[in-house]
Amino acid sequence: MISVYGEREEALTATLSACAKQDYPINKIFVVDDGSPEAVCLPPTEGPSPQISLMRLAQNQDISAARNAALSHSETPLVACINTDVVPDPDWLATCVTYLRGQPRCGACYARLVSATPKRLLTRWRMRFLETKFGHQSGPMDFAPGHAVLFRREAVSAVGGYDPYFRLHYEDADICHRMRKIGWETHFVAESRCVSIQQDHLDQLIGKVLRETAWYSPSDGSLSHLYYHHTRMTLIRAGRNIVKGRLDFLPVDAAIYVRGLWTATIRTLRYRASLRAASQSKLRT
């Protein structure tokens, strides 16, 4: 299943194509349009196909709800969740299925993620600071990062799927933690990989960094908490970059810090102004 919200058409095309060309047979591919401003259409190269099902949610509910919508329409014993902008290698599904068969208590598994553009500055920054670090050996892990995960339906159903409360962040860790509580493990599979074709830009990275500091929106985040933790995290990152000689990362650190605080502050001030205006309007009426 692939959740889509306003992503690039070429990214969806690449992800769909890679999923359809897996070495292991696929029963159905669900593309969930998560209430995109402009309705998502299947790429012309994919066209109408009984293997591909396009679903559209009436309004944007974010990734957990979108994935649950697809899960509710699937009946297969194994289900995979893949992000748009992620291209799994042809052997990805076959490798993960083989691994699950050899690990009866493994409820979810994932492979490493590499970048298609490893020399781009912003991409290098994201891969180092915002993505999971991958080892060289397969085995149990705390959780599966959500770029591409293969689940046993039995394990997902046992915990009721994804928690819609986690709309944009922590949903992958949450579902794996709940699975672990009832005896299901999460494993890393080192023998295959997925390729990130994400075209990184500053605003995108800023949004993810703000979520990492638990600031999601003016109505769901504290500015004082953000100022403290964003400053602390930036100083730690910048200090490590200086020690390691990664001086080209310092302008990125500074830009994300300044623009992140500016973005959150302006949005919060506007939100508070709208609340005051609404309150005054009620008093007048």
C-alpha positions in Angstrom: 0.0 0.0 0.0 1.2 3.5 -0.9 -0.1 6.6 0.8 -0.1 9.8 -1.3 -0.6 13.4 -0.4 0.5 15.9 -3.1 3.7 14.1 -4.0 5.3 14.4 -7.3 3.7 12.4 -10.1 7.0 11.1 -11.2 7.7 9.9 -7.7 4.5 7.9 -7.5 5.2 6.5 -11.0 8.6 5.3 -9.9 7.3 3.8 -6.6 4.4 2.0 -8.3 6.6 0.7 -11.1 9.1 -0.7 -8.6 6.3 -2.4 -6.6 4.7 -3.9 -9.7 8.1 -5.3 -10.8 8.9 -7.2 -7.6 10.3 -10.7 -8.0 7.7 -12.0 -5.6 4.0 -12.1 -6.8 1.8 -9.3 -5.5 -2.0 -9.7 -5.0 -3.0 -6.1 -4.9 -1.4 -2.6 -4.7 -3.5 0.0 -2.9 -2.8 3.6 -3.7 -4.4 5.8 -1.0 -5.0 9.4 -2.0 -5.0 11.0 1.5 -7.3 13.9 0.5 -4.7 15.6 -1.7 -5.6 19.2 -2.8 -5.8 17.9 -6.4 -7.1 14.3 -6.8 -4.4 11.8 -7.5 -4.5 9.9 -10.8 -2.7 6.8 -11.6 0.3 7.4 -13.9 -0.6 6.8 -17.5 2.0 4.1 -17.7 0.2 2.1 -15.0 -3.3 2.7 -16.4 -6.3 0.7 -15.2 -5.2 -2.6 -13.7 -6.9 -5.2 -11.5 -3.7 -5.3 -9.5 -3.8 -1.6 -8.6 -6.6 -0.1 -6.6 -6.9 3.7 -6.1 -8.7 4.9 -3.0 -9.4 8.6 -2.1 -10.1 9.8 1.4 -12.6 12.6 1.6 -10.2 14.8 3.6 -6.5 14.7 4.6 -6.1 12.4 7.7 -2.4 11.8 7.4 -0.4 8.6 7.1 -1.7 6.4 9.9 -5.4 6.8 8.8 -4.4 6.4 5.2 -2.6 3.1 5.8 -5.5 1.8 8.0 -7.9 2.5 5.2 -5.9 0.3 2.9 -5.4 -2.4 5.5 -9.2 -2.6 6.0 -9.5 -3.5 2.3 -6.8 -6.1 2.3 -7.1 -9.8 3.3 -3.6 -11.2 2.5 -1.5 -12.7 5.3 1.3 -10.3 4.5 1.0 -6.6 3.9 3.6 -4.0 2.9 3.5 -0.2 3.5 5.7 1.8 1.2 6.2 5.6 1.1 6.0 7.5 -2.1 9.5 8.5 -3.1 10.8 5.1 -2.1 11.8 2.5 -4.8 12.4 -1.0 -3.4 14.9 -3.2 -5.2 13.3 -6.0 -7.3 14.3 -8.6 -4.7 13.0 -6.6 -1.7 9.7 -8.4 -1.2 11.1 -11.9 -1.9 13.9 -11.3 0.5 11.7 -10.0 3.3 9.1 -12.8 2.8 11.9 -15.4 3.0 13.2 -13.8 6.1 9.8 -13.7 7.8 9.3 -17.4 7.1 12.5 -18.2 9.0 11.5 -15.9 12.0 8.1 -17.1 13.3 7.9 -14.3 16.0 8.9 -11.5 13.6 5.8 -9.4 12.9 7.5 -6.7 10.8 10.7 -6.4 8.9 12.5 -3.7 6.8 15.6 -3.3 4.7 18.1 -0.5 4.5 17.4 2.8 2.8 20.0 4.5 0.5 19.7 7.7 -1.5 19.6 8.0 -5.3 21.4 11.3 -5.0 24.0 10.7 -2.2 26.1 13.7 -3.2 23.5 16.4 -2.8 24.1 18.5 0.3 20.6 18.5 1.7 20.2 14.8 1.0 23.4 14.0 2.7 22.2 16.1 5.7 18.9 14.2 5.8 20.4 10.8 5.5 22.8 11.5 8.4 20.5 13.2 10.8 16.9 12.3 10.0 17.1 8.8 8.8 17.7 5.5 10.6 21.3 4.2 10.7 21.6 0.7 9.2 24.0 -2.0 10.1 25.5 -4.9 8.2 23.7 -7.8 9.9 20.0 -8.8 10.0 18.3 -9.1 13.4 15.9 -7.7 16.0 15.4 -3.9 16.2 13.3 -1.6 18.3 11.1 -0.5 15.4 10.8 -0.4 11.6 11.2 3.1 10.0 8.3 3.6 7.8 9.9 3.9 4.4 9.1 0.3 3.4 7.8 -2.3 5.9 6.5 -5.8 5.4 4.0 -6.9 8.2 2.3 -10.1 9.1 -1.4 -9.3 9.0 -1.8 -11.3 12.2 0.5 -9.0 14.1 -1.0 -5.8 12.7 -4.5 -6.9 13.4 -3.6 -7.9 16.9 -2.8 -4.3 17.7 -5.6 -2.7 15.7 -3.4 -1.2 13.0 -1.8 2.2 13.2 -2.9 4.7 15.8 -4.5 7.7 14.0 -3.3 9.9 16.9 0.2 9.8 15.4 -0.6 11.7 12.2 2.9 12.6 10.8 5.5 11.4 13.3 6.2 8.4 15.5 3.5 6.2 13.9 6.1 3.6 12.9 7.7 3.4 16.3 4.3 3.2 18.0 2.9 0.3 16.1 6.1 -1.7 16.5 6.2 -1.0 20.3 2.6 -2.1 20.6 3.4 -5.3 18.7 6.4 -6.0 20.9 4.2 -5.8 24.0 2.2 -8.8 22.8 5.2 -10.8 21.7 5.9 -9.8 18.1 9.4 -8.7 17.1 10.6 -6.2 14.5 13.7 -7.1 12.4 16.1 -5.5 10.1 16.9 -7.4 6.9 20.4 -6.6 5.6 20.2 -8.5 2.3 18.1 -6.1 0.4 17.5 -2.3 0.1 15.2 0.5 -0.9 16.3 3.6 -2.7 15.1 7.1 -1.7 14.3 9.3 -4.6 13.1 12.2 -2.4 14.1 15.6 -3.8 15.1 17.3 -0.5 14.4 21.0 0.0 14.8 23.2 3.0 11.2 23.6 4.0 10.7 19.9 3.9 13.6 19.3 6.2 12.5 22.0 8.5 9.0 20.4 8.8 10.6 17.1 9.8 13.0 18.7 12.3 10.1 20.6 13.9 8.2 17.3 14.3 11.3 15.7 15.8 11.1 18.4 18.6 7.4 17.6 19.1 6.1 20.8 17.4 3.4 19.9 14.9 1.3 23.0 14.7 0.4 26.1 16.6 -2.5 24.3 18.3 -0.4 21.2 19.1 3.0 22.4 20.2 4.8 24.7 22.7 7.0 27.5 21.5 9.1 27.5 24.7 9.6 23.7 24.4 10.5 24.2 20.7 13.0 27.0 21.4 14.8 25.0 24.0 15.0 21.6 22.3 15.6 23.0 18.8 18.5 25.1 20.1 19.9 22.2 22.0 19.7 19.8 19.1 21.2 22.3 16.7 24.1 23.0 18.9 24.8 19.3 19.4 24.6 18.7 15.6 26.8 21.7 14.8 29.3 20.7 17.4 29.6 17.2 16.0 29.9 18.5 12.5 32.8 20.8 13.5 34.6 18.0 15.3 34.1 15.6 12.4 35.1 18.2 9.8 31.7 18.3 8.2 31.9 22.1 7.7 29.7 22.1 4.6 26.8 21.0 6.9 27.1 24.1 9.1 25.1 26.4 6.7 22.3 23.8 6.6 22.3 23.6 10.4 22.0 27.4 10.6 19.4 27.7 7.9 17.2 25.0 9.5 17.6 26.5 12.9 16.7 30.1 12.0 13.9 29.3 9.5 12.5 26.6 11.8 12.1 29.0 14.7 10.8 31.8 12.4 8.3 29.5 10.8 6.9 28.2 14.1 6.9 31.6 15.7 5.0 33.3 12.8 2.5 30.5 12.6 1.9 30.6 16.3 1.4 34.4 16.4 -1.1 34.2 13.5 -2.9 31.4 15.2 -3.2 33.3 18.5 -4.3 36.4 16.6 -7.1 34.4 14.9 -8.2 33.0 18.3 -8.4 36.5 19.8 -10.3 37.8 16.8 -12.8 34.9 17.0 -13.2 35.5 20.8 -13.9 39.2 20.2 -16.3 38.4 17.5 -18.3 36.2 19.8 -18.3 38.9 22.5 -19.7 41.4 20.0 -22.5 39.1 19.0 
